[in-house]
Amino acid sequence: MKQRISICSDHIKKDFSLQDALEFCKSNNYLIEIHQKHFDELFALNKFDSIIAIHPHWRNYSLSTDDPSWFNRSIDYLTNLIEFVNKNGIKYMVIHPEGYPADLHKNNRANIVLKAFQKLSSELNKYASCKLLIENIPPASIFPPSDLPDYYIGERLEDMVPILEINPKFEFIFDLGHFLCSLNKYGNKELEMLDNLTQKLTYIHVHDNNGEINDHSPLEREKSIQILRNIEEKSNPIYSFEMIPTISGLKNSIKIIKGIMNE
Protein backbone atom coordinates (compact mmCIF):
# COMPACT_ATOMS: atom_id res chain seq x y z
CA MET A 1 0.00 0.00 0.00
CA LYS A 2 1.27 3.48 -0.91
CA GLN A 3 2.50 5.39 2.13
CA ARG A 4 0.46 8.58 2.54
CA ILE A 5 1.53 9.78 5.98
CA SER A 6 4.33 12.34 6.12
CA ILE A 7 5.74 14.44 8.96
CA CYS A 8 7.19 17.93 8.62
CA SER A 9 10.72 17.80 10.00
CA ASP A 10 10.39 20.81 12.31
CA HIS A 11 6.98 19.84 13.72
CA ILE A 12 7.81 16.73 15.78
CA LYS A 13 9.76 18.02 18.78
CA LYS A 14 11.22 21.51 19.07
CA ASP A 15 14.78 20.37 19.68
CA PHE A 16 14.85 17.65 17.00
CA SER A 17 17.73 17.68 14.57
CA LEU A 18 17.11 16.38 11.06
CA GLN A 19 18.66 13.07 12.07
CA ASP A 20 16.24 12.84 15.01
CA ALA A 21 13.34 13.54 12.68
CA LEU A 22 14.52 10.99 10.12
CA GLU A 23 14.90 8.30 12.78
CA PHE A 24 11.44 9.07 14.20
CA CYS A 25 9.85 8.78 10.77
CA LYS A 26 11.78 5.63 9.89
CA SER A 27 10.76 3.91 13.13
CA ASN A 28 7.10 4.66 12.36
CA ASN A 29 7.29 4.04 8.60
CA TYR A 30 6.38 7.65 7.78
CA LEU A 31 7.58 9.83 4.94
CA ILE A 32 9.22 13.14 5.83
CA GLU A 33 9.00 16.69 4.49
CA ILE A 34 12.13 18.74 5.14
CA HIS A 35 11.64 22.36 6.16
CA GLN A 36 14.12 25.19 5.71
CA LYS A 37 15.28 24.86 9.32
CA HIS A 38 16.99 21.59 8.43
CA PHE A 39 18.36 22.46 4.98
CA ASP A 40 22.02 22.57 6.04
CA GLU A 41 21.69 19.03 7.40
CA LEU A 42 19.69 18.00 4.34
CA PHE A 43 22.43 19.08 1.94
CA ALA A 44 24.95 16.98 3.87
CA LEU A 45 22.95 13.74 3.53
CA ASN A 46 23.87 10.96 1.13
CA LYS A 47 20.58 9.02 1.36
CA PHE A 48 17.18 10.52 0.59
CA ASP A 49 14.94 7.44 0.59
CA SER A 50 12.07 8.59 2.82
CA ILE A 51 12.09 12.28 1.88
CA ILE A 52 8.92 13.12 -0.04
CA ALA A 53 9.31 16.91 -0.19
CA ILE A 54 11.34 19.95 0.77
CA HIS A 55 9.87 23.26 1.89
CA PRO A 56 11.95 26.46 1.57
CA HIS A 57 10.85 29.34 3.78
CA TRP A 58 8.68 31.91 2.01
CA ARG A 59 10.81 34.82 3.24
CA ASN A 60 13.81 33.49 1.29
CA TYR A 61 12.41 34.40 -2.14
CA SER A 62 9.96 36.75 -3.81
CA LEU A 63 7.96 35.86 -6.91
CA SER A 64 6.06 39.17 -6.94
CA THR A 65 8.84 41.74 -6.73
CA ASP A 66 9.42 44.32 -9.48
CA ASP A 67 13.09 44.55 -8.46
CA PRO A 68 14.85 42.65 -11.30
CA SER A 69 17.82 41.70 -9.14
CA TRP A 70 15.69 40.27 -6.30
CA PHE A 71 13.38 38.55 -8.79
CA ASN A 72 16.26 36.87 -10.63
CA ARG A 73 17.94 35.82 -7.39
CA SER A 74 14.66 34.27 -6.28
CA ILE A 75 14.26 32.33 -9.52
CA ASP A 76 17.88 31.17 -9.31
CA TYR A 77 17.41 30.10 -5.68
CA LEU A 78 14.33 28.02 -6.47
CA THR A 79 15.86 26.64 -9.67
CA ASN A 80 18.87 25.39 -7.72
CA LEU A 81 16.53 23.67 -5.27
CA ILE A 82 14.59 22.10 -8.15
CA GLU A 83 17.87 20.72 -9.48
CA PHE A 84 18.75 19.34 -6.02
CA VAL A 85 15.32 17.73 -5.63
CA ASN A 86 15.54 16.05 -9.03
CA LYS A 87 19.14 14.89 -8.57
CA ASN A 88 18.31 13.16 -5.30
CA GLY A 89 15.00 11.57 -6.26
CA ILE A 90 12.82 13.78 -4.05
CA LYS A 91 9.35 14.06 -5.56
CA TYR A 92 8.13 17.50 -4.48
CA MET A 93 9.11 21.03 -3.54
CA VAL A 94 6.55 23.15 -1.67
CA ILE A 95 6.36 26.90 -2.34
CA HIS A 96 4.00 29.79 -1.64
CA PRO A 97 2.63 31.70 -4.65
CA GLU A 98 4.34 34.99 -3.80
CA GLY A 99 7.02 34.07 -1.36
CA TYR A 100 7.91 37.38 0.26
CA PRO A 101 5.38 39.91 -1.10
CA ALA A 102 6.32 43.15 -2.81
CA ASP A 103 4.96 46.59 -1.98
CA LEU A 104 2.81 46.71 -5.09
CA HIS A 105 -0.88 46.67 -5.95
CA LYS A 106 -2.40 43.18 -5.83
CA ASN A 107 -3.01 43.03 -9.61
CA ASN A 108 0.58 44.01 -10.40
CA ARG A 109 1.88 41.36 -8.04
CA ALA A 110 -0.44 38.74 -9.54
CA ASN A 111 0.93 39.43 -13.03
CA ILE A 112 4.53 39.16 -11.82
CA VAL A 113 3.70 35.90 -10.02
CA LEU A 114 2.43 34.38 -13.28
CA LYS A 115 5.63 35.48 -15.03
CA ALA A 116 7.67 33.85 -12.26
CA PHE A 117 5.83 30.55 -12.55
CA GLN A 118 6.27 30.57 -16.33
CA LYS A 119 10.01 30.76 -15.71
CA LEU A 120 9.88 28.01 -13.08
CA SER A 121 7.83 25.90 -15.49
CA SER A 122 10.61 26.08 -18.08
CA GLU A 123 13.15 24.99 -15.48
CA LEU A 124 10.95 22.19 -14.18
CA ASN A 125 10.47 20.77 -17.66
CA LYS A 126 14.20 20.03 -17.83
CA TYR A 127 13.75 17.33 -15.21
CA ALA A 128 11.81 14.11 -15.41
CA SER A 129 10.43 13.43 -11.98
CA CYS A 130 10.08 16.37 -9.60
CA LYS A 131 6.98 18.54 -9.21
CA LEU A 132 6.13 21.85 -7.56
CA LEU A 133 3.45 21.95 -4.90
CA ILE A 134 1.77 25.37 -4.76
CA GLU A 135 0.38 26.13 -1.30
CA ASN A 136 -2.65 28.23 -0.36
CA ILE A 137 -1.89 30.73 2.38
CA PRO A 138 -3.80 32.48 5.19
CA PRO A 139 -5.16 36.01 4.73
CA ALA A 140 -2.57 38.73 5.22
CA SER A 141 -5.06 40.52 7.47
CA ILE A 142 -4.69 37.95 10.27
CA PHE A 143 -0.98 38.67 10.69
CA PRO A 144 0.14 41.29 13.23
CA PRO A 145 0.84 44.74 11.74
CA SER A 146 3.83 44.25 9.50
CA ASP A 147 5.19 44.86 6.04
CA LEU A 148 2.72 42.39 4.51
CA PRO A 149 0.25 43.85 1.99
CA ASP A 150 -3.50 44.04 2.59
CA TYR A 151 -4.02 41.03 0.33
CA TYR A 152 -1.70 38.11 -0.24
CA ILE A 153 -1.82 36.15 -3.53
CA GLY A 154 -3.02 32.66 -2.61
CA GLU A 155 -5.25 33.54 0.33
CA ARG A 156 -8.26 32.85 -1.89
CA LEU A 157 -8.26 29.55 -3.74
CA GLU A 158 -9.26 31.22 -7.00
CA ASP A 159 -5.73 32.70 -7.06
CA MET A 160 -4.31 29.19 -7.46
CA VAL A 161 -6.13 28.38 -10.70
CA PRO A 162 -4.07 30.38 -13.26
CA ILE A 163 -0.83 29.20 -11.63
CA LEU A 164 -1.80 25.53 -11.64
CA GLU A 165 -2.87 25.77 -15.30
CA ILE A 166 0.66 26.69 -16.40
CA ASN A 167 2.17 23.23 -16.09
CA PRO A 168 0.81 19.76 -15.20
CA LYS A 169 3.84 19.43 -12.92
CA PHE A 170 2.37 22.19 -10.77
CA GLU A 171 0.11 20.53 -8.22
CA PHE A 172 -1.97 21.87 -5.35
CA ILE A 173 -0.89 21.42 -1.75
CA PHE A 174 -3.90 22.17 0.42
CA ASP A 175 -2.98 23.69 3.77
CA LEU A 176 -5.94 22.98 6.03
CA GLY A 177 -5.05 25.54 8.70
CA HIS A 178 -4.49 28.30 6.14
CA PHE A 179 -7.77 27.41 4.45
CA LEU A 180 -9.73 27.61 7.71
CA CYS A 181 -8.60 31.22 8.08
CA SER A 182 -9.61 32.03 4.48
CA LEU A 183 -12.93 30.25 4.94
CA ASN A 184 -13.61 32.31 8.05
CA LYS A 185 -12.92 35.53 6.15
CA TYR A 186 -14.42 34.82 2.73
CA GLY A 187 -17.18 32.29 3.40
CA ASN A 188 -18.46 29.18 1.68
CA LYS A 189 -17.37 30.17 -1.82
CA GLU A 190 -13.96 28.90 -0.71
CA LEU A 191 -15.48 25.45 -0.13
CA GLU A 192 -16.88 25.49 -3.66
CA MET A 193 -13.49 26.42 -5.07
CA LEU A 194 -11.83 23.68 -3.01
CA ASP A 195 -14.19 21.17 -4.59
CA ASN A 196 -13.17 22.44 -8.04
CA LEU A 197 -9.47 22.10 -7.24
CA THR A 198 -9.60 18.59 -5.80
CA GLN A 199 -8.42 17.01 -9.07
CA LYS A 200 -5.16 18.97 -8.75
CA LEU A 201 -4.86 18.30 -5.01
CA THR A 202 -2.21 15.69 -4.23
CA TYR A 203 -0.85 16.75 -0.84
CA ILE A 204 -2.21 18.24 2.40
CA HIS A 205 -0.62 20.14 5.26
CA VAL A 206 -2.54 19.08 8.35
CA HIS A 207 -2.99 21.52 11.22
CA ASP A 208 -6.11 22.87 12.88
CA ASN A 209 -7.31 26.25 14.17
CA ASN A 210 -10.43 28.29 14.85
CA GLY A 211 -10.16 30.28 11.61
CA GLU A 212 -9.25 33.50 13.39
CA ILE A 213 -5.56 32.86 14.07
CA ASN A 214 -3.29 30.63 11.99
CA ASP A 215 -2.51 28.26 14.85
CA HIS A 216 -0.77 24.98 14.11
CA SER A 217 -2.88 22.95 16.53
CA PRO A 218 -3.47 19.18 16.47
CA LEU A 219 -6.44 18.02 14.43
CA GLU A 220 -9.59 17.94 16.56
CA ARG A 221 -12.44 20.08 15.18
CA GLU A 222 -15.21 18.14 13.44
CA LYS A 223 -15.54 20.85 10.79
CA SER A 224 -11.87 20.42 9.90
CA ILE A 225 -12.10 16.63 9.89
CA GLN A 226 -15.15 16.74 7.60
CA ILE A 227 -13.28 18.89 5.08
CA LEU A 228 -10.58 16.21 4.94
CA ARG A 229 -13.18 13.43 4.64
CA ASN A 230 -14.67 15.18 1.62
CA ILE A 231 -11.26 15.43 -0.02
CA GLU A 232 -10.43 11.79 0.72
CA GLU A 233 -13.60 10.69 -1.07
CA LYS A 234 -12.33 12.23 -4.32
CA SER A 235 -8.58 12.03 -4.00
CA ASN A 236 -5.83 10.03 -2.31
CA PRO A 237 -3.52 12.78 -1.08
CA ILE A 238 -0.44 12.57 1.06
CA TYR A 239 -1.15 13.94 4.54
CA SER A 240 1.82 15.87 5.91
CA PHE A 241 1.52 16.91 9.56
CA GLU A 242 2.61 20.48 10.30
CA MET A 243 1.55 21.08 13.89
CA ILE A 244 2.89 22.53 17.12
CA PRO A 245 5.52 19.96 18.09
CA THR A 246 3.92 17.53 20.55
CA ILE A 247 4.18 13.77 20.14
CA SER A 248 0.75 13.15 21.71
CA GLY A 249 -0.98 15.69 19.46
CA LEU A 250 0.79 14.26 16.44
CA LYS A 251 -0.20 10.68 17.27
CA ASN A 252 -3.84 11.61 17.89
CA SER A 253 -4.01 13.53 14.61
CA ILE A 254 -2.48 10.65 12.67
CA LYS A 255 -5.04 8.31 14.23
CA ILE A 256 -7.85 10.55 12.97
CA ILE A 257 -6.37 10.66 9.47
CA LYS A 258 -5.94 6.89 9.37
CA GLY A 259 -9.62 6.63 10.27
CA ILE A 260 -10.46 8.89 7.33
CA MET A 261 -8.26 6.70 5.12
CA ASN A 262 -9.94 3.54 6.48
CA GLU A 263 -6.60 2.10 7.60
N, C-alpha and C positions, 0 to 999 in steps of 0.2 A: 504494500500500500504506500502511495506517495506521502512523504512526510509534509505536513502542512502547519506544523507548529514551529515558530521561530521566536527567539528572544533577542531583544535589543541589548547590545553589549554593556551599555551604561545604565541599564534599568533592572539589574539583578540585586546587587548590593553596592552601596556607595563606594566602598573601598576596593572593589574588585578590579584587578588588572585584566588585560585581555586574556592572559593565560588562565586566570581564575574563571572568567566567563566561558572560555572554550571548554574547560574541563567540566564545568557545571552542565553545559549543553550536551557534551558528549556523554556524560553519565546518565542523562535523561533522554537521550536520543532526539534532541531538538536541533533544529537549524539555528544559525546565529546571524544577526544583522550587526555590522560593525559601525559604530558611530564615530564621529570625528575625534572624540576624546581618546580613542584607542588607535588612531591612524599610525602614529610612530611605531607602535608595536606591530600593527598589521603589516607595515612595509618591511619589517624584519623577519616575517614568517617565511617558511619554505613549504608549508602545506596549507591548503585552502579548502579542504574537502567539505566541511560542514558550513562554510560561509555562503549564504544565499544572497546577501546584499551588503553594500556599503552606503553610508549616509553622511556626506559632507555637511558641515554646518552652514546654514543659510547666510550667515554674516560673512562668509569667506568669499562670496562671489555676488555679482549683480548682473542680472539679465535684463534690467530695465533702465540702466544708466545711459545718458547721452554723452558721457565722457568717453571718447574713443579709446583712450589708454586703459581705463578701468574695465570697459566692456571687453576689449581684446584680452586683457589679463584673465578675466573671468572665463571666457571661452577657452583659453589655453589651459587654465587650471582644470576645468571640467573635462576637456579633451584628454589631458594626461591621465586623469582618473579613469576615463572610459578605456583607454589603452591598458591601464593596469588591470582593470576588471576583466577585460577580454583575455589578456595574457595569462591570467591565473585561474580561468575557468569559473569566475564568479558571475552569476546570472544577471544581477540587477544593480543599478545605482539609483538611489532615491534623491530627488531634488525638488525644491520648491519652485513655483513658476517664476517668481521674481528674484529669488535670493534676497539680497539686501536692496530695498526699494530706493528709487531715485526721487529727488524732490521735483517731480514733474506732475502734470495733470494725468489723471487715470488713463485717458484715451491715448496720450502720448506714450505712456509706459507700456500699455497693452500692445501697441504697434511694435515697440522695440523688443518686447518679449517674444513676439512671433518671429521677428528677424533672428533673434538669438537661437530659437529652437530650430529654425531652418538651417542655421550653421551647425548646430549640434546633430541634426539629422544627417547632414553630409558626412560628418565624422563617424557617426554610429554605423552608417552603411558600409564603412570600410571593414567592419568586423562581423564575424559570422554569428556569434552567440549572444552577446550581452544586449540588454534592453534598459531603457530609462523608465523609471517609475516617477510619474508626476503627481505630487501630493497636494491635496486641498489643504487650505490653511485657515486658522481662525480669523474672525474680523479684527482689523487693526484697532477698532474702537474699544476692544476689551483690554488692550495693553495699557499700562500706566502711561501718563504723558511722556512722550519721547519724540524721536525724530522720525517715527513711522508716519506715513501719509494717512489721510482720512479713510482711504479705501486701499485694500491690498489685493492685487490680482491673485485670484484663486480662493478668495473667501466665499464666493458664490460658485456653485458647481458649473454654472453656465460658462464661466471663464475657462474651464478645462477643455471644452469641446474643440475650439479651433486649434489648440495646441495638440491634442490627441489625434486630430485628423491629419497632421503633417506626416506622420510616419507610423506604420504598424508596429514598429519597435518601441513606440511610446505607449506605455500602458498606465492605467490609473491605479495609484495607491490611495485607498480610502482611509483617511485618518478619522476614526470614530469620534474622538474627543474634540478635534477641530470642527467636525461637522455638527456636533451638538451645539456648539456656540453659534455657528451660522444658522442652524435651524431655529434657535431661540431668537435670533435677530430678524431673520427674513421669512420665517414661516414655512408652511407645508409645501410651497413650490419647490423647496430644496429636496424634499422627499420624492417629488415627481421627477426632478432632474437626476437624482440618484438612481431611480429605477431605469431611466434612459441610458445611464452610463454603465450599468451592471455588466454589459457585454465586454467592456474594456477594463473591468475591474478584476485584477488578478492577485491583489495583495492588500492587506488591511493592517493598519496600526491600531492596536487595541489599547485604549485607556478611556476612562469614564469621567464624567463631570456633570454639573447641574446646568450647563449651558450658559452660565453667566461668567464663569472664570475658567480658563483653559487648564484645569487641574489634570494631573496624570494619575487619577485614582484607579484602584482595582475595579474590575467590572462587577457591577452589582445592581444597577437600575434596570427594571423590567423594560422600560422604553428603549434603552440602549441594547439590551439583549434581543428584543424583538427586531430591531433594525438589522442586526447581524443574522438572525434567523431568516429574514426575508432575502438577504443577499445569498445565504447558503443555499436556498431553494433554487437559485438561478445560476449560481457560479460555485466554483470550488477553489476559493482563494487561499493563499497562505495567510495565516494569522500571526502577526509579529507583535509581541507584547512590549509596550513602551510605557511603563507605569512607574510611579514612585517606588524606588527599590525596597521591596519587602518580600521575603520568600513566601510568607503565608498568603499575602495578597496575590502574588503571582500564581501560586499553586491553585488557589480558589478560582481565579479567573480562567486558568487553563482547563480546570474541571468543567466550568460552564461552557467553554468553547467546544470541548470534546463532546459534551451533551448535545450541542447544536449540530455537531458533525456526526452524531450517532456512533461515536466510538466507545 
